[in-house]
Structures are given as structure tokens and as C-alpha cells.
């Protein structure tokens, strides 16, 4: 059910731009002259109105086009997206067809452009395989277009190559909701658990954030962060003394959680030392430094016994991890070394988040490949 058709002079006509009275008049005019054509196949069209009052175009006869029928939800979300893109100052059209440099065809729900930037928004309301979605995303990229996805079914990959969020209509509500997930393996029933989602917002707010370059992948230098160091008590295998082992460092970066271990600071130990108490011994913690492990056959950053400095290897960390308690909390601003460290440690579990700051519309957006 397209929202766009082509008139007799080749101009686009969008259904959501036409008031009710004018819509009825245009419908009667098209019955007489049949001057409106569909962009997907060039076939004739009829003007219809859904039970919810949404105007749309339909094929004049069944079987004229190979395009799959759209649900009313798909239609409404597509209209919301196109309207919001225009409100943001972008030129936006629905049901646009184009071609990759190698001749492969693509067709997107909404295509918006401003200056030399193009963004395609796909509303995937019906189930679709991830392979098909990724293939369509790659076609946009090869065409110099940034793809952005609103997918009804959760469980899609969370990756830099697929900027996507979950969209659905909660029961007994009238506004579609967009959810940005923490995890890639979520099921539909997981929608009700707030801890599964980085952000819960409206379609319009999500689209505006993307166009204002506030939809970000992972972390960026300049963001505020709070780090909490956790330690747990253990008994040294050599001298049998009690010692505290640093088991993990939890980061809260603008409400997005990440977790690191001391081993993630192998190449940037200064970052770890910055987070630790100034007087480790008074805190019951041994020196954390690179030590040689006979068991592992290599040296790595490790906890040491506060009494005898013997290496307390990874096995001991894991044994007491569940008993860990906060040792120190530090608030700071991420620099490039922090970004590189977090990226190396958490890159596979990064997710999208909506930053609070704003940039000028039309500037480079973080939608298809995160650059």
C-alpha cells in the first residue's frame, strides 16, 4: 500500500500531504481520468482510506505488481517517518527505487536527502531473515546511502553494520514505541523487561536523533563516565594471607553499562591505575602489574598478594567474583585511550544509544556504518 504515486507530469504525490476533502476530490478525478500511476510498476492506482483514517494508494488491479502487500501498521509507521524527516528539514519520499553501481535494484520505504547525505529508512513489520536484511543494507551502502531499520521482531544482530531498533505498538496504546536493545538474542516476550533496552522512545524522537547525528554506536571521546572498581577477598595460595582481588571494573557511560576486567588494561595500565585507590595496601589490595604465570606460560596483568606479591591468577579471580563488592568509584571524561580500550574489550557487545547533544541538521550522521 504505497503512500506515493506519480501524476501526469511525473511529479510525486504523497497521500499524507492531502487533506480529507481534497483527497476525496482527487479520488473522483482519478476515477474519471486515471492519470495517477504507481512508481513501483507504472500501473494505475485507486485512492483508499484505511479504517484508521490513513490515506494510501493501491494497485488498480490485483497482480499488476510483484510487491508484497503492506500492513496498516507498516503504512502508518512509514508515514510517521516521512513526515518527521520533512519536519527536520530533509527532502523525503516514500517507496523509492534505485540501483547499486553494479545494477542491483533496491527499493526503500522512505528515502531522505539533505546536501550530499542520503538516508534510507526500512520498516520491517513482517518477519524476514537476517541474511536478507543484511543484503539489503549492503546494497544501500554500495549506493552511498545510509540504511536505518525499524524492525518489529527483536533478536536481530546488534552491530555497527546494522543500525536498527525494535518498533511495535504496545497493547492498549496508540503510539508506536521504539526500543534500542542491549542484547541480540531477545524474544518478543522480552519487550516488557525494561532492563533489556538501552532506550525507549517514540518513532519521531528516534528518527530525529538519527538525523541530528545523536544515534551513536558504542562510545565516543568526550562522553562522561563513572567507573566502579569491584574487589573480593581471597586467600593467597602461597602465604595463605587474606588479600583483596580486583575482579572487574563496571562503567556507566551516559546510562549505558559496560564491564571490563583488569586484563583488558594490558596495553593501557595507566587507565587502570587511575581508577584504583591511591593506597592499595590500606585497602587490602596487592599491586596489580604484569607477572609471569608458569601455568599460562606467559606474562599478563594480574592481581598480587598484598602480603607476599605472589601472582593471583585468573582462576582465583573467577572463584571469588560473585562475592565482589565496590571498592572505589570514579567519575571522569573518556579520552581516545579509553575509547580504544573499551572498543577492544566490549566491541562485540556494543549497542546503539541516543546521545543528548545536538548537531546541525544535514551534518554527517551515524546511521549505516558508524563513521
C-alpha positions in Angstrom: 0.0 0.0 0.0 2.1 2.9 -1.2 1.9 6.4 0.2 3.1 7.9 -3.1 2.1 8.0 -6.7 3.1 9.9 -9.8 0.9 12.4 -11.6 0.6 13.1 -15.3 3.6 15.4 -15.4 5.8 13.0 -13.4 5.6 14.7 -10.0 5.3 12.8 -6.8 2.0 13.0 -4.9 2.1 11.9 -1.3 -1.1 10.8 0.4 -0.2 12.3 3.8 0.1 15.7 2.3 -3.5 15.8 1.1 -6.4 17.0 3.3 -9.5 14.9 3.5 -11.7 17.0 1.2 -9.0 17.3 -1.4 -8.4 13.5 -1.1 -12.0 12.8 -2.0 -11.9 15.2 -4.9 -8.7 13.7 -6.2 -10.1 10.2 -5.9 -13.1 11.1 -8.1 -10.8 12.9 -10.6 -8.6 9.8 -10.9 -11.7 7.6 -11.5 -12.5 9.8 -14.5 -9.1 10.4 -16.0 -6.9 7.6 -14.5 -4.0 10.0 -14.5 -2.2 8.8 -11.4 0.4 5.9 -11.7 2.3 3.9 -9.1 6.1 4.4 -9.0 6.8 0.7 -8.4 5.4 -0.6 -11.7 3.8 2.3 -13.5 0.4 0.7 -13.1 -2.9 2.5 -12.4 -4.0 3.3 -8.9 -7.0 3.8 -6.7 -7.2 6.1 -3.7 -8.2 4.4 -0.5 -8.6 5.3 3.2 -7.8 2.8 6.0 -10.2 2.1 8.9 -7.9 4.3 11.0 -8.2 7.2 8.5 -4.8 6.8 6.8 -4.9 7.7 3.1 -3.0 5.4 0.7 -2.7 4.4 -2.9 -3.5 0.8 -4.1 -3.0 -1.0 -7.3 -5.9 -0.7 -9.7 -5.9 -4.4 -10.4 -4.6 -7.4 -8.4 -1.5 -8.9 -9.9 -0.1 -5.8 -11.7 2.9 -5.6 -9.4 5.1 -8.1 -7.6 5.4 -6.0 -4.5 4.1 -7.6 -1.3 1.1 -6.1 0.4 1.8 -3.9 3.4 0.0 -4.0 6.8 -1.7 -0.9 8.1 0.9 -0.7 10.9 3.7 -0.7 8.2 1.8 2.1 6.4 1.3 4.2 9.4 5.0 4.0 10.6 6.2 4.8 7.1 4.0 7.9 7.1 5.3 9.0 10.6 8.9 8.5 9.4 8.4 10.5 6.2 6.6 13.4 8.0 9.3 13.6 10.7 12.1 13.7 8.2 10.4 16.6 6.5 9.9 18.3 9.8 13.7 18.0 10.3 14.3 19.9 7.1 15.1 16.9 4.8 13.6 16.1 1.5 11.8 12.8 2.0 9.9 10.5 -0.4 8.3 7.1 0.1 8.6 3.9 -2.0 11.8 5.0 -3.8 13.5 2.6 -6.2 17.2 2.9 -7.1 20.2 0.9 -8.3 23.7 0.0 -7.0 26.7 0.8 -9.2 26.6 -2.9 -10.4 23.0 -2.7 -11.4 21.4 -4.4 -8.4 18.0 -2.9 -7.6 16.8 -1.7 -4.3 13.5 -0.2 -3.0 13.2 1.6 0.3 10.2 2.6 2.4 11.5 6.2 2.9 14.5 7.9 1.3 15.6 11.3 2.7 18.3 13.5 1.5 20.0 16.8 2.5 23.0 18.3 0.8 25.1 15.2 -0.1 23.7 12.9 2.6 21.1 10.2 1.9 19.4 8.1 4.5 17.1 5.1 3.7 14.6 4.0 6.4 13.2 0.5 6.3 10.2 -0.6 8.3 10.3 -4.4 8.6 7.0 -5.3 10.1 6.7 -8.8 8.7 9.2 -11.5 9.7 12.3 -11.5 7.5 15.6 -13.4 7.6 18.7 -11.6 8.9 20.6 -12.5 5.7 18.0 -10.7 3.6 18.1 -7.7 5.8 21.9 -7.5 5.8 21.9 -8.0 2.0 19.6 -5.0 1.6 21.7 -3.0 3.9 24.8 -3.7 1.9 23.0 -2.5 -1.3 22.3 0.8 0.4 25.9 1.1 1.5 27.2 0.4 -2.0 24.9 3.1 -3.3 26.3 5.7 -0.9 23.1 5.6 1.2 22.9 5.1 5.0 20.4 2.5 6.0 18.3 2.7 9.2 16.0 -0.1 10.3 12.8 -0.3 12.4 12.2 -4.0 12.9 9.1 -5.4 14.7 10.7 -8.7 15.8 13.6 -8.4 18.3 16.5 -10.7 18.0 18.3 -9.0 15.1 22.1 -8.5 15.3 23.4 -5.5 17.2 26.3 -4.4 15.1 28.0 -1.4 13.6 26.8 -2.7 10.2 23.1 -2.7 11.1 21.8 0.4 12.8 18.4 -0.9 13.9 15.8 -0.7 16.7 12.7 -2.6 17.6 9.4 -1.0 16.8 5.9 -2.1 18.0 2.6 -0.9 19.2 2.1 -1.7 22.9 -1.2 -3.2 23.9 -3.9 -0.6 24.6 -1.6 2.2 23.3 -2.0 4.5 20.3 1.7 5.5 19.8 4.3 3.2 18.3 7.3 2.6 20.5 10.9 2.3 19.5 13.2 0.2 21.7 17.0 0.0 21.4 18.2 -3.4 22.7 21.2 -4.3 24.9 21.2 -7.8 23.5 20.9 -9.5 20.1 19.0 -12.6 21.2 15.9 -11.1 22.6 12.4 -12.5 22.0 9.1 -10.8 21.7 8.2 -11.5 25.3 11.4 -9.6 26.4 9.8 -6.3 25.4 8.2 -5.9 28.8 11.5 -6.1 30.7 13.0 -2.6 30.8 16.5 -3.9 31.6 16.7 -5.3 28.1 16.6 -1.9 26.4 19.0 1.0 26.2 16.3 3.4 25.3 12.6 3.5 24.9 11.2 6.3 22.8 8.8 7.3 20.0 9.3 6.9 16.3 9.6 10.6 15.8 12.2 11.0 18.5 14.3 8.1 17.2 14.2 9.5 13.6 15.1 13.0 14.8 18.0 11.6 16.8 19.4 9.8 13.8 19.2 12.8 11.6 20.8 15.0 14.2 23.8 12.6 14.5 22.7 11.6 18.0 22.3 7.9 17.2 25.7 6.6 18.2 27.4 3.3 18.0 29.4 2.5 21.2 31.3 5.2 23.0 33.0 8.4 21.9 35.8 10.6 23.4 34.3 13.4 25.5 31.5 11.3 27.0 31.1 11.3 30.8 31.8 8.0 32.5 31.5 6.6 36.0 33.8 3.6 36.9 33.2 1.4 39.9 36.0 -1.0 40.8 34.9 -4.2 42.5 37.1 -6.4 44.7 36.6 -9.7 46.6 38.6 -11.3 49.4 40.6 -14.4 48.7 43.3 -16.4 50.4 46.8 -16.4 48.8 47.8 -19.8 47.6 51.4 -19.2 48.7 51.4 -17.4 52.1 47.8 -18.2 53.0 47.2 -14.5 53.9 43.9 -12.7 53.1 44.1 -10.4 50.1 41.7 -8.4 48.0 41.5 -9.2 44.3 40.1 -6.7 41.8 37.6 -8.7 39.8 36.0 -6.2 37.5 35.5 -2.6 36.6 31.9 -1.5 35.7 31.5 1.6 33.6 28.3 3.7 33.3 28.7 5.8 30.2 25.7 8.1 29.9 23.4 5.4 31.3 24.9 2.6 29.1 26.7 -0.1 31.1 30.0 -1.8 30.2 32.1 -4.2 32.2 35.9 -4.7 32.0 38.5 -6.8 33.8 42.0 -5.9 34.8 43.2 -8.0 31.8 41.6 -5.5 29.4 44.2 -2.9 30.5 47.2 -4.8 29.4 48.2 -2.1 26.9 46.9 0.9 28.8 47.8 0.2 32.5 47.7 3.9 33.4 43.9 3.9 32.9 43.6 1.1 35.4 45.9 2.8 38.0 43.9 5.9 37.7 40.8 4.1 38.9 42.5 2.2 41.8 42.8 3.6 45.4 45.9 5.6 45.9 47.0 3.4 48.9 46.4 -0.2 47.7 47.8 -1.8 50.8 45.5 0.1 53.1 42.6 -1.2 51.0 43.9 -4.8 51.3 44.8 -4.9 47.6 48.1 -6.1 46.3 50.0 -4.5 43.5 48.4 -5.0 40.0 51.1 -5.4 37.4 52.4 -7.7 34.7 53.7 -11.0 36.1 54.8 -14.3 34.6 52.5 -17.2 35.1 54.1 -20.7 34.9 50.6 -22.2 34.4 49.8 -20.0 31.4 53.4 -19.9 30.2 53.2 -16.1 29.6 53.1 -12.8 31.5 49.9 -10.8 31.9 48.5 -8.1 34.1 47.4 -9.8 37.3 46.5 -9.3 40.9 49.2 -9.8 43.5 49.0 -10.9 47.1 49.0 -7.9 49.4 51.5 -9.7 51.7 53.9 -11.7 49.5 53.2 -10.3 46.0 52.6 -13.8 44.6 50.6 -13.8 41.4 46.8 -14.4 42.0 45.9 -15.8 38.6 42.7 -15.7 36.6 41.4 -18.9 38.3 41.3 -17.1 41.7 39.5 -14.1 40.2 36.7 -16.3 38.9 36.4 -18.2 42.1 35.6 -15.2 44.2 33.9 -12.9 41.6 30.4 -13.4 42.9 31.5 -12.1 46.3 32.9 -8.9 44.9 32.0 -5.5 46.5 32.5 -1.9 45.4 36.0 -0.7 46.2 36.1 2.8 44.6 34.0 4.9 42.3 35.5 7.5 39.9 33.8 9.9 37.5 35.8 11.2 34.5 35.6 12.1 30.8 36.6 9.5 28.2 39.7 10.2 26.1 40.8 8.3 23.0 42.8 5.7 25.0 39.6 4.9 26.9 37.6 4.6 23.7 40.2 2.2 22.3 40.3 0.1 25.5 36.5 -0.2 25.7 36.3 -0.9 22.0 38.8 -3.8 22.3 37.1 -5.2 25.3 33.4 -4.7 24.5 33.2 -4.2 20.7 31.2 -7.4 20.2 28.6 -6.3 22.7 28.4 -2.6 21.7 24.9 -1.2 21.1 23.3 2.0 19.8 22.4 4.8 22.1 20.8 8.2 21.6 23.1 10.9 22.8 21.7 14.0 24.4 23.7 16.6 22.5 22.7 18.0 19.1 24.4 18.9 15.9 23.3 20.9 12.9 20.9 19.0 10.6 22.4 17.8 7.5 25.8 17.0 9.0 27.2 13.5 8.7 25.1 11.0 10.6 25.9 7.8 12.4 23.4 5.5 10.6 24.8 3.0 8.3 28.5 2.4 9.1 29.1 4.4 12.2 31.8 6.7 10.7 
